[in-house]
Structure formats: C-alpha cells, structure tokens
Amino acid sequence: MGRPLRFYKTDAIYFITGRCLQARLLLRPSKHTNNIIAGVLAKALDRFADIELYAFVFVSNHFHMLLSSQKGHIAKFMQ
C-alpha cells in the first residue's frame, strides 16, 4: 500500500507561493484586479470553511499566502 499523495498536519501553518504563467505581469495592481482577487478569495473561503487565511499578498507576477486547514483541504482550496 502506497502513501497518500499529500500529507497535511492539521496544526501547521503553510506558506504557499504561486506565480503567473511565464512570470508575466498579469496581476498588475488596479482596482479591477484587486476586486477580482478579493472576490475569488472570499468565494473560496466560503466554500472551504475549515481554511484559515492568516495573510496574503499579490504582486504583479506572483502571490504568497499563509494558511492552515483542519481537514487538509489546502489542495482543493488552491484549485
């Protein structure tokens, strides 16, 4: 029997980083971009109530998040 593909500790805080395709500047700051990011994060947090988002920053070509999950739904949240 193999091991699970992902292993999450329920008491850990994870630092997540993602970047835009080919490091393009697709997240340039603007009111429109900020509203989209806030809306997507709010919808995802509403869908996965066990996710605790402690901090996030979105810059022009990448983002960082500090979060934890009691049920290990981090991969589903990031989709």
C-alpha positions in Angstrom: 0.0 0.0 0.0 1.4 3.4 -1.0 1.5 6.6 1.0 -1.0 9.4 0.4 -0.1 11.9 -2.3 -0.3 14.8 0.1 0.2 14.8 3.8 -1.0 17.8 5.9 -0.6 18.5 9.5 -3.8 20.0 10.9 -1.9 22.2 13.4 0.6 23.6 10.9 0.6 26.9 9.1 1.6 26.6 5.4 3.4 29.2 3.3 2.1 28.9 -0.3 3.6 30.7 -3.3 2.3 30.7 -6.8 3.3 32.6 -9.9 1.8 33.6 -13.2 2.5 31.7 -16.4 5.9 32.5 -17.8 6.3 35.1 -14.9 4.1 37.5 -16.8 2.9 40.6 -15.1 -0.8 39.5 -15.1 -1.6 40.7 -11.6 -0.7 44.4 -12.0 -2.3 46.4 -9.3 -5.6 48.1 -10.2 -9.0 48.5 -8.6 -10.4 45.9 -11.0 -7.6 43.3 -10.3 -8.0 43.8 -6.5 -11.8 43.3 -6.7 -11.3 40.0 -8.7 -8.7 38.7 -6.2 -10.8 39.6 -3.2 -13.9 38.1 -4.7 -12.2 34.8 -5.6 -10.6 34.5 -2.2 -13.9 35.3 -0.5 -15.7 32.6 -2.5 -13.1 30.0 -1.9 -13.0 30.7 1.9 -16.8 30.5 1.9 -16.7 27.1 0.1 -14.0 25.7 2.4 -14.9 26.8 5.9 -12.0 24.9 7.5 -9.4 27.0 5.8 -7.9 29.8 7.9 -6.2 32.5 5.8 -3.8 34.5 8.0 -2.2 36.7 5.4 -1.8 37.1 1.7 0.0 39.4 -0.8 -0.5 39.6 -4.5 2.2 41.3 -6.6 2.5 41.8 -10.3 3.6 38.2 -11.2 3.2 36.1 -8.1 1.4 35.7 -4.7 2.1 34.4 -1.2 -0.4 33.1 1.4 -0.2 31.9 5.0 -3.0 29.5 5.7 -4.0 26.4 7.6 -6.7 23.7 7.3 -8.2 21.4 9.9 -9.3 18.9 7.3 -6.5 19.1 4.8 -8.4 20.9 2.1 -5.5 23.0 1.0 -5.1 21.4 -2.4 -8.8 21.8 -3.2 -8.7 25.4 -1.9 -5.8 26.2 -4.3 -7.7 24.8 -7.3 
